[in-house]
Amino acid sequence: MATYPLLLADENFSREASTHLQNLGYDLITLNDLGLAQTGLPDPDVLNKATILNRCVITFNRLDFIKLHKANNQHAGIIVCTYNPDNKQLAEKIHQSLQEFKSLNNRLIRIYRD
């Protein structure tokens, strides 16, 4: 059985895409699952929380998280995605992209819409 990276979806990532990733076998939690939704948690704190939990952040907030990665690449991984209204296609694209990595530690992965 394949082992997939642990994921943490921030507030702006699609719940439907998150569900599709979970259906593909990913252990994915959201800020809502942690009781941190709608709290205005700053992006650096989201990344810090994910790092503490050894989870890769997944987000549509590309610009801010790319800046965070450039400022400090010591994290459990960041996946930045271009918005795609086809949530199943987005989840599949993320899944396919992650197959080439044994670890996402300190990596920035970019997922673009077709």
N, C-alpha and C positions, 0 to 999 in steps of 0.2 A: 504494500500500500504506500502511495506517495505521501510525503510529508510536505505540507505547505506552510509558508510563513504565517505567523500570527498577525492579524490586522486590526487596526483601530480606525474606524471611519469617523471623520470629524463631522460637525453639524451640517455642513453644506453638501456632503456626499449623499448621493441618492440612496434612500432606504430600499428601493426596489433592486437596485444593482447590488446592494449589500446582501439582500436575501438570495439573489442569484449566486453570488460568490459563496455564501453559506451552503447552498444546495450543491455546489461543485466540490464541497469538502473543506472549505476554509473556516478556520476558527476566527470569526470576525465579531468584534464588539463595537458598539457605538458610544459616543459621549453620553447619549441618553441612557444606555445600559449602566454607565458608571455614575449616573445621577448628576452629570455635569452639563447637560444640555440647557440652553437658554440661560446660562450663567455669565455669558460674556467672557469666557475663558480666553485669554490672549493666545495667539498662535504659538509663541515660544513655550507657553505652559502646556499646550496640547502636545507639542513635540516632546517636551520633557516627560509628561505623563506616559506617553507611548513608550519612550525609551526606558523608563522605570519598569513598565510592564513587559518589556522586550517585544513590543508590537510595532509593526510598520504602519505609519500614518498613511491613510488613503484619502485624497481630497480633490475637489475641483478648484481649490484656492491655490492655483499654480504659482503666481508671482510671489506671494508672501512665503510660501514654503520653499521655493527655489532660493530665495534670499536667505532663509534660515539655514538651508543646506550649505550655501556658500560661506556663511558666517561661522558655522560649526557643523562639521560633517561627522561628529561623533553621536550617532543615533542608531536606532534599530531599523532604519529605512524610511523612505518617503516615496509614495507613488502619487504623482500629480497627473490628473486626467483632464482632457478637454471634455466639456459637457457633451453628452450624447443622449438624446431622448430615448434611444433604443437601449434600455437598461440591460437586457439579456445580451445583446451584442457587446456592450461595454464590458460586462462581466467576463464574457468569453475572451475578449481581447486582452483584458488584464491577465486572465488565467494563462493564455498562450504566451504572453510576454514574460511571465514569471517563471516559466519552465526552464529558461536558460540559466537561472541563478541558483546556486546552492545556498547562498546566504544573501540577505538584503541589508545586512549591517553596513551602515555608513553609505549606502547607495541611494541615488536619486533616479527613479524610474519615471519616464515620461510616456504617457499613453495618449495618443492622438485619435480623434474621430476620423473615420474613413472619409 
